[in-house]
Amino acid sequence: MREKTIEQKLIKAVKSAGGIAPKMVSPGFDGMPDRIVLLPEGKIGFVEVKVPGKKPRPLQAARHRLLRRLGFKVYVLDDPEQIGGILDEIRTA
C-alpha cells in the first residue's frame, strides 16, 4: 500500500471524528511528522505516515523524541488498521 493511500485514509477518519489533519510544513526544521491531528476539545497528536514496515529516518525519530519530551503524542502510521487506535489515544489524552 502506498503512503499517500494511508494518509488519505487518516484524513478521512479524522474528518469523520470531527477534526482536521493539516499537512505539516516546517521550513528550516526538517524531520517533523507529516500530519498534525486536531480533534474536538483541544486534543492534538502528530502522525508520521510510512509505507508498511518502513521506519522513520534518524532525523524524523529525533524530532519525534523532541515532541514527546515536550508532552505531545506522536505516532508512526504504516497500516490503515492503526488509525482507529491512534484516534482513540489522541481523544483520551
C-alpha positions as CSV (number, residue, x, y, z in Angstrom):
1,M,0.0,0.0,0.0
2,R,1.2,3.5,-0.8
3,E,1.9,6.1,1.8
4,K,-0.4,8.5,0.1
5,T,-3.3,6.0,0.3
6,I,-2.7,5.5,4.1
7,E,-2.5,9.3,4.5
8,Q,-5.8,9.8,2.7
9,K,-7.5,7.2,5.0
10,L,-6.2,9.1,8.0
11,I,-7.5,12.4,6.8
12,K,-10.9,10.9,6.1
13,A,-11.1,9.2,9.6
14,V,-10.1,12.4,11.3
15,K,-12.7,14.4,9.4
16,S,-15.3,11.8,10.4
17,A,-14.3,12.3,14.0
18,G,-15.0,16.0,13.7
19,G,-11.4,17.1,13.4
20,I,-8.8,18.2,10.8
21,A,-5.4,16.8,9.9
22,P,-3.4,19.5,8.1
23,K,-0.1,18.7,6.4
24,M,2.9,19.8,8.5
25,V,5.2,22.1,6.6
26,S,8.2,23.3,8.7
27,P,10.7,25.2,6.6
28,G,14.1,25.1,8.3
29,F,13.1,22.4,10.7
30,D,13.2,19.1,8.8
31,G,12.0,15.8,10.1
32,M,8.7,16.9,11.6
33,P,5.7,14.5,11.3
34,D,3.6,14.5,8.2
35,R,0.3,15.5,9.8
36,I,-0.9,17.3,12.9
37,V,-4.2,15.8,14.1
38,L,-6.6,18.3,15.7
39,L,-9.7,16.8,17.3
40,P,-12.6,18.4,19.2
41,E,-12.0,19.5,22.8
42,G,-8.4,20.6,22.1
43,K,-7.0,17.1,21.5
44,I,-3.8,17.1,19.5
45,G,-1.4,14.5,18.1
46,F,1.3,14.2,15.4
47,V,1.3,11.4,12.8
48,E,4.2,10.3,10.6
49,V,2.9,8.2,7.7
50,K,5.0,5.4,6.3
51,V,4.6,2.6,3.8
52,P,4.0,-0.7,5.6
53,G,7.1,-1.9,7.5
54,K,9.2,1.3,6.9
55,K,10.7,3.1,9.9
56,P,11.3,6.8,10.4
57,R,14.6,8.2,9.3
58,P,17.0,9.1,12.1
59,L,16.2,12.8,11.9
60,Q,12.5,12.0,12.0
61,A,13.0,9.8,15.0
62,A,14.9,12.6,16.8
63,R,12.0,15.1,16.1
64,H,9.5,12.5,17.4
65,R,11.6,12.2,20.6
66,L,11.7,16.0,21.0
67,L,7.9,16.3,20.6
68,R,7.3,13.5,23.1
69,R,9.7,15.2,25.6
70,L,7.5,18.3,25.2
71,G,4.5,16.2,26.1
72,F,2.9,15.6,22.7
73,K,1.6,12.3,21.4
74,V,3.5,11.2,18.3
75,Y,2.5,8.1,16.2
76,V,4.1,6.3,13.2
77,L,1.3,5.0,11.0
78,D,2.1,2.3,8.5
79,D,-1.2,0.3,8.4
80,P,-4.7,1.8,8.0
81,E,-5.9,-0.6,10.7
82,Q,-3.9,1.5,13.2
83,I,-5.9,4.7,12.5
84,G,-8.8,3.9,14.9
85,G,-6.5,3.2,17.8
86,I,-4.4,6.3,17.2
87,L,-7.5,8.5,17.1
88,D,-8.8,6.8,20.3
89,E,-5.5,7.5,22.1
90,I,-5.5,11.2,21.0
91,R,-9.1,11.6,22.2
92,T,-8.3,10.2,25.6
93,A,-5.0,12.1,26.1
